[in-house]
Amino acid sequence: MNIIGTLNVSDIIFLLISFVVCCYLYGRKNFRYFEKLNIKGPSPTAFLGNFLDIKRKGFHKTFLRWGREYGDYFGYFMGPSPFLVVYDPEIISEIMVKRFSNFTNRPGILDKNELTGSMLSAAEDDHWKFLRTVISPFYSSKQMREMTPLVEKALATLLKNVGKIADSGKVFNANNLFSAYTMDVIASTGFGLEVDSQQNPDSPLVKKANKVFEKTLISSVERLAIVFPFLGKIMRLSNSRFMMGNLVDIIDFCHEVVDERKRNRDRNNAPNYDNVQKVSYLEKCMDETLRKYSVAIFLSRKCKEECTIKGLKIPSGAVIQIPIHCLHGNPKLWPNPEKFDPERFSEENKSKQTPYSYLPFGGGPRICSGMRLAQLEFKMAVVQILRNFRFVPCDRTENPIEYDVTPLLRPKNGIWLKLERR
């Protein structure tokens, strides 16, 4: 029976309009989530939520704008899924430390299986606690000293490549150079593998890792662990390439580090875990670099049971995002945040910082387990390179850096520089 044939034009138009209205209402069915909680936020679009805003400008710029507009916390949607973004350091402290037992887990993004269940970044509750207990001893001071020869080997290759670049006089992409060095360190210290991605970029493992980092906006930061379980987060936390971002400030930084190296070090001695700790200005510059260029845009936690913190009602199952990059750029917490100023991290100034306003490696019990290794490989590389070479801007050097639209802070066009021997 031909039902369509029995309908007149007005009936068909009515059905089409009804269908469109139903689809529209279905696409907005979750969008009263934050309204019921009296939480402000940007207006979502049916089906897409606020995806288009983030796609156009990226997480860091969009979160900064929304933070200025809506205050210490706000809600937004990626498709139909709600996310609560929290700026207030006091609320962050409650979530990450004081009420950690209620916010132990990260939202499940990867499918649960034998592999993902063994990832420290994705593990939950008691299993996460067990994995953390097993892994933590591998990053003790003793283990860091024993890992130093492996870092030195990767660093020797890096210096050889840097020398070739300097002698050629050609411009180079610092993003690629330091990423390969970091990958070699992780492979050797974490897995006992000599990948040598600096000399062999066509290695299957290197290609696999690069493919992960080429993922688009929709991809999750957690996918890093597919290539490097337990250590994936370190992959970019050393973030050496961003040390080249603020050109004028970095030139001053280089001079100061070299001068301090002369005061504290014999030029013929190689950097190691113990002696790089003596270069205090290097530590301050590393901290300031990670403040301005925090690799992860946000941290995520999932609420187990409904609770209220400083008047903010957080329902069970809510996903909370802590915008690291926006915290680090908040002028209320960091005066003149766009300025590269290592003295923010002098002992005197650190004592004045608002707790939980600086989170480059996360915070609380789930702080990045590989933090000390990331810091070690960064410091050793900077010391060895700056004692022998100087970085010089070129025509392709961006200032400021333009970022890619991904959940990781990544330079869109690379960081192009020249190198000269001292």
Buried (B, 14 or more C-beta within 10 A) or exposed (E): EEEEEEEEEEEEEEEEEEEEEEEEEEBBEBBEBBEEBEBEBBEBBBBBBBBEBBBEBBBBBBBBBBBEEBEBBBBBBBBBEBBBBBBBBBBBBBBBBEBBEBBBBBBEBBEEEEEBEBBBBBBBEEEBEEBBEEBEEBBEEEBBEEBBEBBBBBBEBBBEBBBEBBEEEEBBBBBBBBBBBBBBBBBBBBBEEEBBBBEEEEBEBBEEBBEBBEBEBEBBBBBBBBBBBBBBBBBBBBBBBBBBBBBEBBBEBBEBBBEBBEEEBEEEEEBBBEBBEBBBBBBBBBBBBBBBBBBBBBBBBBBBEEBEBEEBEBBEEBBBBBBBBBBBBBEEBBEEBEEBBBEBBBEEEEEEBBEBBBBBBBBBEBEBBBBBBBBBBBBBBBBBBBBBBBBBBEEBBBEEBEBBBBBBBBBEEBBBBBBEEE
